[in-house]
C-alpha cells in the first residue's frame, strides 16, 4: 500500500503552519522598524536644518559683538532666528543649546526626537562657530 499515513500528513501540515506563522510574525516587527527609520530620517533632517540655520545666524557678519555676547550668556538663539526648529512635525521634542567656549566661540548642539521622553538619548548634532561679526 502506497501513500502517507494520517500522522505524516498532520506533521507536515504542522511544520508548514509553523513556518507560515513565523514569517507572519515578522511583519509587525518590519512595520515598526520601518516607522522608526522614517522618524529617524525626519529627525536627522530637522536637526541638520536647524543646525545649519543656527550656524548661519551666528556666522552673520552683521552680527554685533553685544548680540553675540547675549546669545553666549543666555544660550537662546531665538533673538537671531525664531524659525530654527519650526519645520518639526507636531508633537516632536527638540532642544537647541548654545554654550560659550572661548569669548569668540560658541558651541551649538541640536537634539530632535519624535518621542518627548527619549530626547536625552537622541543623537546630538554639534558644531562650533567663531565670531565673524562686527565689533561695537
trRosetta pair geometry for C-beta under 8 A, 3 or more apart (Angstrom, degrees):
i j d omega theta_ij theta_ji phi_ij phi_ji
4 8 4.5 -122 -172 85 101 128
4 9 5.3 117 121 -54 127 88
4 12 8.0 -33 -170 1 153 137
5 8 4.9 98 55 6 76 102
5 9 7.2 -142 96 -3 41 87
6 9 5.7 -55 -149 37 34 112
6 10 6.2 34 154 -19 67 107
7 10 5.8 -56 -146 38 30 110
7 11 6.3 29 156 -18 65 108
8 11 5.8 -54 -145 38 29 110
8 12 6.4 27 157 -17 64 106
9 12 5.9 -57 -148 38 29 108
9 13 6.4 29 154 -17 64 107
10 13 5.8 -55 -147 38 31 111
10 14 6.3 34 153 -22 64 107
11 14 5.5 -52 -146 35 32 115
11 15 6.4 32 155 -19 65 104
12 15 5.7 -51 -146 35 33 111
12 16 6.4 30 156 -14 65 107
13 16 5.9 -57 -146 41 30 109
13 17 6.1 32 155 -21 66 109
14 17 5.7 -55 -144 37 28 112
14 18 6.4 29 156 -20 63 104
15 18 5.9 -52 -149 33 29 110
15 19 6.6 29 152 -17 61 106
16 19 5.7 -56 -153 36 33 113
16 20 6.3 30 153 -16 67 107
17 20 5.8 -55 -145 39 32 109
17 21 6.1 28 157 -16 67 109
18 21 5.9 -56 -142 42 28 108
18 22 6.2 35 155 -24 63 107
19 22 5.7 -54 -147 33 28 114
19 23 6.6 24 156 -13 63 104
20 23 6.0 -56 -150 38 31 107
20 24 6.2 29 152 -17 65 110
21 24 5.5 -54 -141 41 33 112
21 25 6.2 40 155 -27 64 104
22 25 5.7 -52 -150 29 29 114
22 26 7.2 31 151 -23 59 100
23 26 5.9 -52 -161 23 37 113
23 27 7.8 53 145 -35 61 89
24 27 5.9 -31 -166 0 45 117
25 28 7.3 -46 -172 26 45 99
25 29 7.6 38 140 -7 65 111
26 29 5.3 -61 -159 43 52 116
26 30 6.0 54 147 -25 79 105
27 30 5.6 -56 -146 36 32 112
27 31 6.4 32 157 -19 66 105
28 31 5.6 -54 -146 37 34 111
28 32 6.2 35 156 -20 67 106
29 32 5.8 -54 -147 36 29 111
29 33 6.3 25 157 -14 64 108
30 33 5.9 -56 -144 40 29 108
30 34 6.2 33 155 -22 64 108
31 34 5.6 -55 -148 35 29 114
31 35 6.5 30 153 -19 64 104
32 35 5.8 -54 -152 34 32 110
32 36 6.5 31 152 -17 65 105
33 36 5.6 -51 -146 37 35 112
33 37 6.3 37 154 -22 65 104
34 37 5.7 -53 -148 35 30 112
34 38 6.6 31 153 -18 63 103
35 38 5.8 -53 -150 35 33 110
35 39 6.3 30 154 -16 66 107
36 39 5.7 -56 -146 40 32 110
36 40 6.1 31 156 -19 66 108
37 40 5.7 -54 -144 37 30 111
37 41 6.4 35 154 -23 63 105
38 41 5.7 -54 -151 33 31 113
38 42 6.6 28 153 -15 65 104
39 42 5.8 -54 -149 37 33 109
39 43 6.2 34 152 -20 66 108
39 114 4.3 -56 -164 -21 125 149
40 43 5.5 -53 -144 38 34 113
40 44 6.2 35 156 -20 66 104
41 44 5.9 -53 -146 36 28 109
41 45 6.4 26 155 -16 62 107
42 45 5.8 -56 -147 39 30 110
42 46 6.2 27 156 -17 66 108
42 89 6.7 8 161 -11 146 117
42 114 7.4 68 75 -70 119 111
43 46 5.9 -56 -144 39 28 108
43 47 6.1 25 158 -16 65 110
43 92 7.5 -171 -97 -157 87 133
43 112 4.3 177 -158 104 84 106
43 113 6.2 31 -125 -96 140 30
43 114 6.4 -100 -62 -34 116 82
43 122 6.8 -121 176 -153 142 123
43 123 8.0 122 126 39 120 99
44 47 5.9 -57 -142 40 28 108
44 48 6.1 25 159 -16 64 109
44 112 7.8 -161 -58 63 23 123
44 123 7.5 16 -95 60 85 135
45 48 6.0 -57 -144 39 27 108
45 49 6.2 28 156 -19 63 109
46 49 5.7 -56 -147 37 29 112
46 50 6.3 27 156 -16 65 107
46 85 6.9 58 170 -145 107 75
46 87 5.8 -161 -121 90 91 93
46 88 5.1 74 -152 -88 151 77
46 92 7.6 63 73 126 173 158
46 94 7.3 -102 133 -97 126 133
46 112 5.0 158 88 -148 114 169
47 50 5.8 -53 -144 39 31 109
47 51 6.1 33 155 -21 64 108
47 94 7.8 -173 -89 -134 79 106
47 110 4.5 158 -155 119 87 121
47 111 7.1 -6 -114 -132 128 13
47 112 4.4 -142 -61 5 99 122
47 123 7.6 167 77 86 174 95
47 125 4.7 146 153 -2 116 140
48 51 5.6 -52 -143 37 31 113
48 52 6.3 28 158 -18 65 104
48 125 6.5 -157 -80 -128 55 159
49 52 6.0 -56 -146 36 28 105
49 53 6.4 24 156 -14 64 107
49 87 6.1 -23 100 48 155 137
50 53 5.8 -58 -147 40 31 108
50 54 6.1 32 155 -21 66 107
50 84 4.7 70 -147 164 90 82
50 85 4.9 16 -101 -81 135 71
50 94 7.3 150 -51 -172 169 139
50 96 6.2 -122 161 -91 131 122
50 110 5.0 146 92 -128 120 150
50 112 7.5 144 16 -56 139 125
51 54 5.7 -54 -145 36 30 111
51 55 6.3 26 157 -15 65 107
51 108 6.6 143 -139 119 75 120
51 110 5.0 -120 -66 7 90 139
51 125 4.9 -92 -64 128 145 131
51 127 5.9 118 -173 -2 109 129
52 55 5.8 -53 -144 40 32 109
52 56 6.1 36 154 -22 64 109
53 56 5.5 -54 -144 38 31 115
53 57 6.2 32 156 -21 66 104
53 81 5.7 -165 155 143 109 161
53 83 7.3 -96 179 95 160 80
53 84 5.2 -173 94 -123 126 68
54 57 5.8 -52 -146 35 30 109
54 58 6.3 18 158 -8 64 110
54 77 5.7 -31 -128 -151 96 170
54 81 7.1 -144 -93 52 51 135
54 84 5.7 51 -65 -136 89 126
54 96 6.6 -177 -81 -161 143 126
54 98 7.6 -158 -170 -79 128 109
54 108 4.9 160 128 -165 136 152
54 110 7.2 180 3 -56 146 119
54 127 7.7 146 89 58 110 124
54 129 7.9 -138 131 -31 84 146
55 58 5.9 -61 -144 46 29 104
55 59 5.8 23 157 -17 66 116
55 108 6.5 -148 -68 43 74 153
55 127 5.4 -39 -79 113 123 151
55 129 5.4 -176 -134 -82 72 122
56 59 5.8 -61 -137 42 26 106
56 60 7.1 55 153 -53 58 83
57 60 6.0 -25 -166 -18 34 116
57 63 7.8 97 161 -76 60 133
57 77 6.4 106 90 -171 146 113
57 80 4.1 111 171 142 129 126
57 81 4.4 -114 -81 -19 147 124
57 84 7.7 -68 -5 -85 145 107
58 63 7.0 7 -152 -47 36 173
58 68 7.6 93 -149 -120 82 87
58 71 7.2 -158 -105 119 100 163
58 77 7.6 -66 -56 -123 99 117
58 80 7.1 42 -65 164 59 173
58 106 6.0 -115 -152 56 149 135
58 108 7.0 -156 -4 -50 152 135
58 129 4.2 69 110 130 134 161
59 129 6.0 -116 -62 -153 82 116
59 132 5.6 22 -158 33 62 132
60 63 4.5 106 80 -31 96 102
60 80 7.7 -177 13 -158 136 117
60 132 7.7 163 75 76 23 100
60 133 6.5 26 95 -90 68 100
61 132 5.5 -63 -95 125 72 97
61 133 5.7 156 -159 -114 32 48
61 134 6.9 68 164 -37 69 83
62 133 6.5 -35 86 -138 15 96
62 134 6.8 -8 -139 1 32 112
63 67 5.4 -122 -168 81 81 127
63 68 5.8 94 144 -59 115 93
63 80 7.5 1 -110 -118 118 121
63 131 7.7 -126 94 -148 119 79
63 132 7.7 72 45 69 111 67
63 133 3.5 -103 74 -87 76 142
63 134 7.4 157 73 22 42 69
64 67 4.7 96 58 7 82 101
64 68 7.0 -141 98 -5 45 87
64 133 6.0 -128 -70 144 11 138
64 134 6.2 -37 -106 71 57 84
64 135 7.9 61 -157 -170 67 12
64 136 5.2 48 -170 -56 109 117
65 68 5.4 -52 -149 36 35 117
65 69 6.3 36 153 -19 67 104
65 131 7.2 48 -112 -167 74 143
65 133 6.6 -171 -59 87 54 115
65 134 7.4 -100 -27 98 82 45
65 135 5.2 23 -30 -132 131 52
65 136 5.0 -132 39 7 104 95
66 69 5.7 -51 -146 37 33 112
66 70 6.4 39 151 -24 63 103
66 136 5.5 -8 -18 10 101 158
67 70 5.5 -50 -148 32 33 115
67 71 6.6 32 153 -16 64 102
67 79 7.2 -152 -153 117 96 128
67 80 7.3 111 168 -79 119 98
67 133 7.5 -86 61 140 109 177
68 71 5.9 -57 -154 36 30 108
68 72 6.3 29 150 -19 65 109
68 104 8.0 10 153 -131 146 54
68 106 7.6 -142 -166 -36 87 126
68 131 5.3 43 -148 -114 160 115
68 133 6.1 -165 -47 29 125 136
69 72 5.4 -54 -144 39 34 114
69 73 6.1 27 158 -16 68 108
70 73 6.0 -58 -144 40 27 104
70 74 6.0 0 167 4 66 115
70 79 6.8 -24 116 51 129 161
71 74 6.5 -67 -131 51 24 92
71 75 7.4 83 176 -90 55 11
71 76 6.8 -124 -131 68 61 50
71 77 6.1 47 -140 -94 115 61
71 79 7.0 -135 -78 52 89 115
71 80 6.6 9 -85 -24 134 125
71 98 5.9 -49 164 128 92 157
71 106 6.7 -18 116 -102 112 156
72 75 7.8 14 -177 -67 19 51
72 98 7.1 -108 -105 139 38 110
72 100 3.9 64 -169 -82 103 113
72 103 7.9 47 -171 -151 172 45
72 106 5.7 -127 -95 -93 86 106
73 100 7.3 17 -66 -35 42 135
75 97 6.2 -25 -171 -159 116 63
75 98 4.6 171 -148 63 58 81
75 99 6.5 9 -108 -78 106 52
76 79 6.5 79 114 -7 97 94
76 98 7.3 -121 -13 35 15 123
77 80 5.2 -55 -172 43 74 110
77 81 6.1 -15 147 46 101 85
77 84 6.0 61 98 -46 126 153
77 96 6.3 -73 28 131 123 133
77 98 5.8 124 -47 -33 99 140
77 108 7.8 42 -58 -123 143 115
78 81 7.3 -96 -135 75 30 41
78 82 5.4 47 -160 -104 80 62
78 84 7.6 -106 -91 5 59 117
81 84 5.2 99 106 -58 108 88
82 86 7.4 56 123 -57 71 122
83 86 4.0 -41 -153 -6 75 137
83 87 7.9 58 173 -28 93 80
84 96 5.8 29 120 -75 142 168
85 88 5.5 4 168 -18 86 120
85 94 4.6 172 -158 108 151 160
85 96 6.2 -150 -37 -35 123 123
85 110 7.8 171 -83 -144 110 114
85 112 7.5 179 -138 -96 115 110
88 92 4.4 -127 172 67 117 131
88 94 5.8 -132 -66 -35 159 134
88 112 6.7 -154 -107 -146 121 119
89 92 5.2 92 65 -22 75 120
89 114 7.5 9 62 -120 121 90
91 114 7.6 31 109 -168 95 66
91 116 7.7 -99 173 -40 68 103
92 112 6.6 15 161 -172 123 89
92 113 6.8 173 -166 88 83 40
92 114 5.4 -53 -113 -115 92 46
92 116 7.9 163 -172 -68 26 72
93 112 7.4 162 90 -154 55 45
93 113 5.1 -10 63 63 98 91
93 114 7.9 74 22 155 77 3
93 115 7.2 -33 14 101 116 27
93 116 4.0 123 -50 -113 133 64
93 118 7.9 151 49 58 133 62
93 119 4.6 -86 116 -75 133 121
94 110 7.2 -17 -170 -167 99 86
94 111 6.8 167 -154 89 51 58
94 112 4.8 -4 -108 -107 91 75
94 113 7.6 175 -79 23 49 61
94 119 7.7 -166 -93 -130 13 119
95 109 7.8 -5 113 110 92 93
95 110 7.3 163 86 -151 56 42
95 111 4.7 7 51 52 98 100
95 119 6.0 96 -12 175 118 128
96 108 7.3 -15 -171 -167 87 90
96 109 7.4 163 -155 86 42 53
96 110 5.3 -5 -106 -104 73 79
97 108 7.3 158 85 -155 54 43
97 109 4.6 -6 57 58 100 100
97 110 7.8 -167 23 -72 68 37
98 106 5.5 -7 -168 -179 98 120
98 107 7.2 151 -156 77 47 51
98 108 5.5 -11 -102 -102 77 71
98 109 7.9 -172 -73 23 35 69
99 106 7.1 149 75 -161 35 69
99 107 4.9 -18 62 59 89 103
99 109 7.7 15 5 3 102 108
100 103 7.4 12 -175 -108 118 31
100 105 7.5 111 -166 84 58 60
100 106 6.1 -45 -104 -107 51 70
100 107 7.7 -175 -91 16 3 84
101 105 4.1 -41 62 98 116 109
101 106 6.7 -177 7 -105 88 15
101 107 5.3 96 -47 -30 106 102
101 128 6.7 4 -13 -137 151 114
102 105 4.5 55 45 25 88 109
104 130 5.8 28 137 -161 93 79
104 131 4.1 -97 -159 21 83 115
105 128 5.9 0 -174 -176 108 106
105 129 7.0 158 -154 81 59 43
105 130 5.2 -28 -98 -101 79 66
105 131 7.2 -102 -64 -12 38 80
106 128 7.2 163 84 -154 42 58
106 129 5.1 -14 60 60 91 95
106 131 8.0 90 -9 -58 94 77
107 126 6.9 -9 -176 -165 95 95
107 127 7.6 167 -155 87 53 38
107 128 5.3 -27 -102 -101 68 77
107 129 8.0 176 -85 19 23 72
108 126 7.2 156 85 -152 54 46
108 127 5.1 -13 60 63 100 86
108 128 7.5 171 17 -92 76 25
108 129 6.2 35 -11 -6 116 113
109 124 5.4 -19 -163 -169 111 104
109 125 6.7 148 -156 77 54 52
109 126 5.0 -9 -102 -100 83 77
110 124 7.4 140 68 -159 41 54
110 125 4.5 -17 58 59 95 107
111 119 5.7 100 125 -177 126 82
111 120 7.7 25 171 -102 164 23
111 122 4.5 120 -171 82 98 117
111 123 7.2 174 -125 82 77 38
111 124 5.6 -35 -77 -100 94 65
111 125 7.6 175 -73 17 43 76
112 122 6.1 -157 66 167 34 151
113 116 7.1 148 92 -92 110 20
113 118 4.9 -162 -176 87 149 88
113 119 4.7 -147 23 -93 134 57
113 121 7.8 78 -96 66 145 71
113 122 4.1 -127 -63 -68 105 135
115 118 4.4 49 83 17 108 113
115 119 7.9 -143 92 -44 62 64
116 119 6.3 -17 -167 -33 42 110
118 121 5.2 -59 -172 49 79 106
118 122 6.3 101 128 -49 83 87
119 122 5.5 -38 -153 3 38 120
